[in-house]
Amino acid sequence: MNERKYELNKIDEYTWEVPKTGNMRVPGRLFVDEDTARSLVDDARGGADWNALDQVINVASLPGIVKASIGLADIHPGYGFPIGGVAAFEKDKGVAVAGGVGFDINCGVRLLKTPLTTREIEKSKKRIADDLYENIPAGLGSEGKIDLSVDEINHALTEGAQFSIDRGYGFESDREFIEETGKIKGANPDHVSRRAKQRQFKQIGTLGSGNHYLEIQKIEEVYEPETASAYGISEDQVLISIHTGSRALGHQIGQDYLKKLEEASKKYDLPILEKELVSAPIDSPEGRKYLSAMRCGINCAFANRQALSGLVRRSLKRSIGLKPRDVKTIYEVGHNTAKLERHEVEGKTKELLVHRKGSTRAFGPGRDELPEAYKAVGGPLLVGGTMGTSSYILRGSENSLKETFGSGIHGAGRSMSRKKAKSKFWGEDVEKRLNKEGITVRTHSYPGLAEEAPGAYKDVDRVVSSVHRSGLTPAVAKLKPLTVVKG
């Protein structure tokens, strides 16, 4: 029987604490507005089987967690961890948790910039959309043109973005503006199952389905001109956003290691508070193997987005004659990862395993991990909205480093399940409405379009407003969709 009281203490307008009770080793900390805080409590007290507040509390009960179990403004229920959840664990006492990363390992966003304005592409929107639709593999089970052997897959899992660059899908200069320069160390393909590799043979260079998308966007408004200048962007500029991850390989790694970590949890007498919260000590054989396999998934996603960037450049050259070298990477960053990072805790700098589930790295000014051009202003957060609303570029700050281990939101956050969205919206109606609003849509699945209807998500403007006003991750620019390609 669940006897939790679900009390929240208000720290300030956008910060709430879940008091440490029961088996919690640390408190919960929610960076949300008052309406969101109250709705989280209402869901939990109302007995919802799947609610984010219970998940925040469960994560706070895991061994080795430091400071707090964190929920960000786009928080909603996930598998094990809430989506929009952050938790950091001491390397020698903590655990590696598959549910703290999720099944779409290193799902993330690559944002490209062009030298074009909206006026310059207005007459070409349909031609651009048609070419992208025809030449960017998308949809459930979609296959790309890069057909790999096991040895080549192993290379992709260790080399990341470089794997695709070596095959002509982009430029060495891209890597400077990718998190981890597009290649995380410590990936060992021997710890990835043959089944996972087989599922990826034809999926490098594919967009996939679900909430994955490719958008042509315009910069509608700039809020921080100095930061925008550092990022090389300005109002009315045309950008391209690619949102996808490690595809079937990442999902299979997640499935494989749920079973292995369940065994490890029992072996090391670790709490199993939810089936996706099974874990292993970070420095155990099981923990090291999971982290190594998960890093393979991270590199796979880097290789995938790099290949897609190359396909986008080729498409724009065909459709409007834009030179590939004129399409440059602003940044690429993931939002389903667990990474060893150095952070200050109680006045001491420690190496921590930071799990970000539906949460983006948001490093403030001065961090060595940032591109040189961004060190003075902080790293970009690429926040996806919905097809019919807005996306945003935010930036990391000293506050995000202090309060959230350098983490920020990744999107609007769902307000209804995919099943409920499909029962409420029709894909054809969504397409018609977006077309009337001047947004050109190309989809491989109308049911998939219904799942991702703008009405299935929270108000991204409100979510961004809360993190901007709190000073956690200030807004740099607002982006509006012009063309959308969906799986």
N, C-alpha and C positions, 0 to 999 in steps of 0.2 A: 504493500500500500504506500502511495506517495504522500508523505506528510510535509512536504516543503511548503513554506509560507509565501515564498516569492515576494519578499520585501525589497524595495529599491530605496537607496538613499541618494538624494539629489546633491551633487557636488557643485554644479553650476548649470547654466542653461542647456549645455550640450553634453554633460558628463553625469553618469549615474553609476552608483556602486551597488553590486549584489553582495551583501554582507557574507563574510566567511562563516558558514555553518556546516554542521554534519561532517561529511568526509572531505569537504573542500580544504585544500592546502593553501589556497590563495583566494582573495575575493574575485568577483567578476567586475569588469569595468566596461560600461557601455557608452559609446560616443554617439549618442542619438538625440533627436529632439524629444520634447515631452510627449507628443502624440505617439511616436514610435515606442517610447518606453512604456506608456500605458497599454498599448496594444500587445506588447510582449507579455506583460503581466496578465492581461485578460485572457490571452491564448492559453497560458500555463494554468491559471486558476480555473479556466473553463474545462480543463481536462483534455485538451488537444493532445493526441498521442504523439504527434510530431510537432514539437515547438522549439523555437530557438533558445528560449531562456533555460529550459532544462539542459539543453546541449552546452550552453555556456557554463552551467554549474557542473556538469559531468566532466568537462575538460579541466575545470579548476580542481578536480579531484585526482588528476593524474600525477604520478610520481615525478619529482624533479622540476615541476613547473615553477617559474619565477614570476614575481610581481603581480600578475593578474591574468585571468582568462578574459580575452578582449573580444567585444562585438562592435563592429563599425556601423555606420549609418545605413548601409544597404543590407543589414543582417536579415536573414531568413533561414528556415530550417534546411539542413543538409544531411548527409550521411555521416553520423558521428559528430563531427564538428559542425557548427552552424556555418553557412555560407556568409562571408563577411566576418569570419573568425580569425583570430591571431593568438598564438600561444608559443612561448619560448621556453626551452628546457635546458637545464645545465647539462653539459656534455658528459660529466662523470656520474650524475645521479638521475638524469632524465631518460625519457623514452622517445622512440621514433614511432609515429602513429600514422598508419596508412590513411585513416579517415581525416587526418589533418592536412592531407594533400588532395585526396579525392581520386576519382578514376580518370579524369581528363588531365593528366599530369602536364604541368606547364602550359595549360591553356593560357593564352595571352594575346596581346595586340601588337602588331607592327603598324606604325604610322609613317606613311610616305608623304613627301611634299613635292609639288610641281611648281614650275614658274608661272602657271596659268591663273587667270581670274575666272570667275563664274561667267562673265560676259563672253569670254573667249571660247568657252565650251558649250554655251547654251544651245546652239544649233546642232551640236554633235552628240548630245546626251543619248539619244536613241541608238546611234551607231556605236558609241562607247559601251552602252549597256548590252547590246546584242553580241558584241565581240567578247566581252568579259564572260557573258553567260555561256557562249559556245566554247570558250577555251580555258575556263577555270573549272576543273572538275569539282563538282559539289553534289551534295545529297548523301543519304544513308548508303553506306557501302560503296561510295564512289571510288573509282580507280584512276590513277594518274598515268602519265606517259613515262615516268621513271620506274622501270621494271627492274627490281634488284634481286640479287642472290643473297644467301645467308651471309657470306663474307662482306658483301657491300652493305647489308643492313648493319652488321657489326661496326663497320666504319662510320656509318651515319650516327650510331649510338655513342660513339666516342668523340667524333669530330664536330657534331652539331652543324651550325651554319656553314662552316668551312666545307663540309661535304658537298653542299649544294653549290657553293661558289666555285668549287673545283670543277663542277659539271656545267658551268656557264650560266648559272642562275643568280647573277648579281656580281657585286664588286667587293674587293677587299675592304674598301672604305666603309661598307655597311657595318662591319663588325665593331667598329669603334662605338657605334650607337645602339648596340644590343646589350642587354643585361648579361653580365659575365662574358662580354665580347662574343656571345653566341656559342660558348663551349664551357660547360662546367666540368671541373676535374673530379676524379674519383668514380667515373662510370665504368662498370665492367660488364660487358655483354654476356659473360658466362653466367651471370646471375639473373638473366632474362630467359624465360622459357622459350623453347622452339615454337610453341603455339603462338606466343606473342609476336615473335619475329615473322612467322608465316602470315599473320594478319596484316603485316605492314609492308609486304613485298611490293604492293602497287599503290600505297597510300601516301608516299612522300609527294608533296605537290598537290594535295587535295584539301578542299575546304571543309567537307563534312556537312553535318546537319545540325539540328537543334538550334542553339543560340549562336552558332557560328555564322559569320557573315563577311561580306566584302562590301564596303561602301565608298562611293565617291562623295566627298563632303566639302563644304565651304566653311571658312572661318567667318562666323557671323558677327562675333564681337570679341575684342581683346580687352582684358581687364588689367593686365600687368605688362605695359609696353616694353619695359626693360627686360623682363624674363622672355617675352615673346621674341624680342630681338636676338637674345642669346640662342633661342631655339630656331631662329631663322624663319619666322612666320609673321604674317601680317593679315589684316582684315581683307576679306573677299578672296583670299588665296584658296586654291583647290588642293585638297589633300585626299589620300586614299588610306582607308583603314582596313586591316586584315585581322579578323578575330577567329582564331582556331588554335588547336593544340596538337597533342601527340597521337590523336586518332585512335585506332583500334589497339595499337601496341600499348599505349598508356592505360587503356581500360583493362587490358588483359593482365598487365603488371599489377594493377590494383586488385583484381580478382584473385590472382595467384597468391599474393602476399597476405590477403585477408586470412586465408587458411593457415599460412605459415605463422603469422603473428598471433593467431588464436592459440596455436600450440605453444608458442613462446610465452604468451601471457600466463598460461597454466604452468609451464615449466618454471617461470620465475615468480610465480604467485603474485601476478599483477592484477589489479581490478579490471573486470570486464563490465563496464557500466552500460554499454550498448555494443552490439555486435561489430559495428564499424570503428569502435574505439579500442580494439585489440592492439597490442603494442609489444615492443621488445626494448630492453635497455639499449641505449644508443651504441654503447661499446661492446655489445654482445655479438656473437657470430650472426645471429638472426637479424639484429639491428643493422649491422654493417652490410649484410647482403641486401636487405630491403633498400637502404639508402643508396647503395651502388646501382641497383636496378632502377630506382626512382630517378637517379641522375641520368641514366640511359634514356628514360622517358623525357626528361628535360631537354637533352640534346636532340632527341627525335623531333620535338616540337620546334626547336630552333632551325633544324634542317628543313622542316616542312614550311615554316613561314618564309624562310629564305627562298625556297623554290617557288612559292606562290608570288613572292615579290618579283622574281624574275619573269614569271608568266604575266603578271600585271604590266610590267614594263614592255614586254613584247606586244601585248594587246594594245597598249596606248600608242605604240609606234605604228601598228597596223591601222588602227582606227583614226588617229588624228596626226600621225607623223611626229609624235613627240620622241625625242632622242632618249634612250634608256638612261644615259648618264645624267639627264636633267631631272630624273625622278630619284630623289635622295631620301635616305632614311632619317627621320627625326628621332625616333627611338623605338625600341621594342622591349617590352617587359611582360613577365608572366604573372599570373595570379592564382596558381595552384602549385605551390612548391614547399619544400622544407630545405633550409640551407643553413650551414654553419656561418655565423656572422659574429662580429665583435660589437657588443653593446655595453653601456654603463648600467650597472645595477647596484643601488645603494652605495654609490661613490666608487665602485670598482669596475674596471673593464673586464668583461668575461666573454669567453667564446660560448655561444648559445646556438642550439638548433631551433631556428625560428620557422614554425609552421604557418603558412599563409593559405587559407582556404577561401577562395573567392576574395582575395585581398592582394593588393598590389604593393610591391616594394616602393617606399616613398622616402628616399634618403635626402636629407637636407644638405645645405651648402657645406662644402669642404670634404665630403666623404671621398676617399680614394677610389671607390668603386665607380664613381661617375665619370662620364666623358669629360675631358679637360674643358671643353667649351661650356659645360653646365655646372662646374664646381662652384662658381660664384653665386649661382641662383638656386641650386637644388635640382634634383632629377625630376623628369616629367612623370606624371601618372596619366595613363590613358584610360579614360572612363567611358565605357559604352553606355548609351542610353537605349532608345528603341528606334525602330525604323521610322516612326512618325514624329519623334521628338528631337532630342539633342544628344550629342556626346560632348565631352569636355576634355580639355587638357588642364590638369592641376599640377602642383609641384610639391615636392617634399619640403619640410621645414625643420627647424630646430625642435619645434613642438612635437612633430611626428616622431622624430628620433627619441625624444624624451618620454613620450606617452605611449607609443604603440610599436616600439622596436622598429621605427622607420617603415610604417605600413599605412596604407590608405585604401579607400573604397575602390571597387573595380567596375561598378555599374549602378543601375537603378535599384536592382533587387526585385525579385518576383513578388507579386501580390496575390497571385493565384497559381495553382498547379497547372501543369501542361494539360492534364486530363480535363480540368475544369475549363481551361481556355478553349480547348477544342469543342467543348459542348456549348460554349457561349458565342464564339466567333466563327465566321466562315472565311476561309482563306481568300476566296474570290472577292468577298466584300472588303476585306482588308486591302487587297490589291487596288480595287477601284477607288477606295477612299484616299489611299496614298497617292495614286495617280492624279486625283483631283487637286491634291495639295502640291502638285509639281514634283513629286518624288517618283522617279522611274523605277519600277520593281520588276525583277526577273527571278522567278522561283522554280525549283525543281519539284516542289511538293506543296500543294495548297493546304493539306492538314498541318504540315510543318509551319506554314505561314500563319495559320490560326493559332498555333501554340505560342508563337512569338508576337502576337498582336500587341500593339502599344498598350491596350487596356489591361494586359496581363501583368503589367509591371507597375511599380511605384512611380511616383512623379520624380523623374531624375533631377529636374530643376530644384525641387525642394530638398532632395537628398544632398545635392552639391552645395546648396545654400547653407545647410547646417554645418558641413565640414569647412566651408569657406569662412563662415562667421565665427566658428570656434577657433580659427587660426591653425587648425591641425594640418590641412592641406589646401592652401589658397588656390583659387581659380585663376588660371592664366588666360584661357580662351574658350569660347563656346562654338561648337561645330554643328552645322545642320546638314542632314543627308540630302543629296541630290539624286543619287542612283544607288539602289540596293540589289545585291545578288545574294540569294539565300538557297541553302540546300533543300 
